[in-house]
């Protein structure tokens, strides 16, 4: 079990509670000062310490046995300490009256402040949610007066209904819902911190067909066409990462974080925990067999440093921009983002006869619900292939 590193002056303190399975649940313990209260037994007024507990959705293994378990414990503790620091700052601000009164708050500024403190991997989507809401206010005549400033209580259910409809016109497939979920997350945070009196998103859903795969994918021929295309000032690192992703189906965030420690050369195996589901799902760990071609892309650790990154990539935005430029140079008339590479991998191996459960395992899906989207895409490809035949002249 990892030790509690909280200082004596920390408020809140990071503490641990032993669970029935022997592991430890992490929680924050707030000191709220002393208050005069009436003793139920004696009737006397006494001074008592006031405390508050806030349990985190984080658990430490009591006896980590493997390097992976010890690593998970370390990352969990670091995340808990980061949350504690953020909560302490909020507590200090609230106690010293730094927070603006609700009637003076601009929700757009509040949203941006939320982003500035946000530490999770999906921060890019949270930023998109804010920008999309700003676009909605600017583009909708009825709400354009709020384009630069809107008070929390001016956000109504009718406005949210219109916002959800607007998202559907700007995004395809699950994109609109993904943005709306991040927006709702900020609204719920605002309600929990008394910035909003009630949740205007309650009861309003962004309905999409989760089983529909609407993103463009690369066929096997187009994958080879892309790989065969070179151009001036191309990024070798991005080329390596794209090719690797096309043949493994990893997400960008997982590809970027890979080190040579994730490679078992003797068993020709890639082993890693998905960033998206780490500490949230027992299916977060993925093992992927490696072919000779993939091992040649990976190479060997520089100076035998297994901590070194396999791919030294810039930001997601830079990688995505380079990929789009590469696709265009290859003469492929499709809208291919980095995540489309993952879709292309899944669809192509299913087309070649892979079992859906095997594909789900390779993609790190906890069930078959999301993997089934790719089977529908395969059926559509088969239909398009049949329809491409010349018409019979009977």
C-alpha positions, 0 to 999 in steps of 0.5 A: 500500500502506498503511504499518504504523503499529505502534509500536516497543513493540507486541507483537505488531507488525502486519506485512505479507508480500508475496504472489505476486500483489503484494498484502500479507498481514497478520500479527502478529509476537510477540517472545517474549524470548531463550532459550539454544539450542545452535548446530547448527554449533558446538555452542555455547550462544548466546542467540537471540531467540524470535519467533512469527508469526500470519497474519491472514485479511486482505489489503491491495491493493498499488496501490488504484486506485479510491476503493472499493479505497482505502476497503477498504484503510483498513477492513482496516488498521483491523480488523487494528489492532483485532485486534492491540490485542486480541491484545496485551492477551491476551498481556500477561494471559497473561504476567503470570498474570492468567488464571484457572486453568482449574478456576476458570473459569465458562464463562458468565463466559468467554462474556460476556468474549468478547462484551465484546471482540467487534468483528464485526457479528454480536455480537447473535447471539453474545449470543443464543447465550449467553442461549439457553445460559443458558435451556437450563441453567435450563429443563433439570432435569438441568442446572439445577444449572449455571444460574449457573456451569458449568466448561468441562470440565463441558460434555459431548457429551451436554449439547451434543446436548441443547442442539441439540435445545433450540434446535430447540424455541426457533427456526425454520428457520435460526435454531437453526443460526445460534445454534449456529454462534456458540456453537461459535465461542466453544467453539473459541476456548476450546479454542484458548486452553486453557480447554477440553481438547477440543471437546464440539461436535465431530461434533454438527450442528444440522440444518435445511432451509436451503432452507426459508423459514419466516419470515413475509412481506408480500404486495404488498397487505400492504406497501401496507396497512403503508405506508398506516398511520400512528399517533401518535408513529411514527418517520419515520426508521424508516418511511423505512427500512422502506419503502426496505428493502421495495423494495430487500431490503437487510439492516438493517446495510446500510441503517443504514450507507448514506451519500449517497456510495453514491448515483449520482444521474446513473445512478440507482444505489445501490452498496455493499459488504455488511457481512456478506460484506465482505472475505470474498467477491468478491460482496460489492458490490451495485448496485441500480437506483433508481426515482423513489419510492426516490430521493424516500425518499433525498432529497439530502445535507444541506448537500451533505454526501455523508458524511451518513447517509441513515437515522439509525436507533437500535439494531436492537432499537429498530427491530425493536420499532417495526416490530412495533408498526407491523405490529400497528397495520396489522392484519397478523396476522403475525410480521414482523421486520426481516429479513422485509422482505428476504424479502418483497422477494425473494418479491414480485419473483419472484412478478412474474416476475423471473429468479432470477439477477437476484434473487440479484444484487440480494440479493448472494448468491454463488450460487443456493442461498439464493435458491432458498428464495424460489422455494419460497415463491412456489410455496407462495403459488401453491398457497395461491392455488389452494386458496383457490378455492371447491370445485367442485360436480360 
